[in-house]
Amino acid sequence: MKPYLSPEEASLQLGICPREIRRRMRRGEIDLGVALPPSPGKRQWSFKIYQTKIDKITGGGTAQCGS
């Protein structure tokens, strides 16, 4: 298993679109892992989402995005 997930991978389990996951993590509204601000000279945030945090929210199940 990977040490962490991308917002795209997490969205399949949470039923929340990746863009919304990124927005909520940047604002501190949802704790799924770490939202790392851009390095100096960069514009893109990095996200490390931990499966254990998703499991606490979902109870270990999966959801389908858009359903």
C-alpha positions as CSV (number, residue, x, y, z in Angstrom):
1,M,0.0,0.0,0.0
2,K,1.2,3.5,-0.8
3,P,2.2,5.7,2.2
4,Y,-0.4,8.4,1.2
5,L,-3.1,9.0,-1.4
6,S,-3.7,11.8,-3.9
7,P,-6.9,13.9,-3.8
8,E,-8.1,12.0,-6.9
9,E,-7.6,8.6,-5.2
10,A,-9.3,9.9,-2.0
11,S,-12.3,11.3,-3.9
12,L,-13.2,7.7,-5.0
13,Q,-13.6,6.7,-1.4
14,L,-15.1,9.9,0.0
15,G,-17.5,10.8,-2.8
16,I,-16.1,14.3,-2.8
17,C,-14.5,15.7,-6.0
18,P,-10.7,16.2,-5.8
19,R,-11.0,20.0,-6.2
20,E,-13.2,20.2,-3.1
21,I,-10.9,17.9,-1.1
22,R,-8.0,20.2,-2.0
23,R,-10.0,23.4,-1.1
24,R,-11.1,22.0,2.3
25,M,-7.7,20.8,3.2
26,R,-6.1,24.1,2.4
27,R,-8.6,25.9,4.6
28,G,-8.2,23.4,7.4
29,E,-11.9,22.3,7.2
30,I,-11.2,18.6,6.8
31,D,-8.3,16.6,8.3
32,L,-7.2,13.9,5.9
33,G,-3.5,14.4,6.2
34,V,-1.2,17.3,5.2
35,A,-1.7,20.2,2.8
36,L,1.7,21.6,2.0
37,P,1.8,25.2,0.6
38,P,3.9,25.9,-2.5
39,S,7.6,26.1,-2.1
40,P,9.2,29.5,-2.9
41,G,9.0,30.1,-6.6
42,K,6.3,27.5,-7.1
43,R,2.5,27.8,-7.4
44,Q,1.2,24.3,-6.7
45,W,0.2,22.9,-3.3
46,S,1.0,19.3,-2.4
47,F,-1.3,17.0,-0.6
48,K,-0.6,13.8,1.5
49,I,-3.8,12.1,2.4
50,Y,-3.6,9.1,4.8
51,Q,-5.8,6.1,4.4
52,T,-6.2,5.7,8.1
53,K,-7.8,9.2,8.3
54,I,-10.2,8.3,5.4
55,D,-11.1,5.0,7.2
56,K,-12.0,6.9,10.4
57,I,-14.5,9.0,8.3
58,T,-15.9,6.2,6.2
59,G,-15.7,3.3,8.6
60,G,-13.4,1.6,6.1
61,G,-16.0,1.5,3.3
62,T,-15.9,3.2,-0.1
63,A,-18.2,5.6,-1.9
64,Q,-18.6,6.5,-5.5
65,C,-18.0,10.1,-6.6
66,G,-21.2,11.6,-8.0
67,S,-23.6,9.0,-6.5
